[in-house]
Amino acid sequence: MYEIIFRALPFPDTQDVNELIEAVKDGSRVIKPSIQDHKLLHMDLAALVQDCWNTTPEMRPSLRRIKLNVETY
């Protein structure tokens, strides 16, 4: 969703890929990209992206909710 909205990769080219891989592999910490510019994105879409990154899977929005929200914009 992030890549579609911003037409960019979620992490900058300067981000150490090995660091990301190691963090995901061992589960030591959660690394999430930041939303580049909130002014370019409707606040509801920004909230939806944040909801999709929730660490509790049950709290993440359903595909139906995502589809309904995205079709609005």
Number of C-alpha atoms within 10 A of each C-alpha: 13 16 9 8 13 14 9 11 11 15 14 10 8 6 9 10 12 9 11 15 11 12 14 13 10 8 10 9 11 10 13 11 12 11 14 12 9 11 8 11 14 11 11 12 18 17 12 18 18 16 16 17 17 12 10 9 11 8 11 17 16 12 10 9 12 17 11 11 13 14 8 7 8
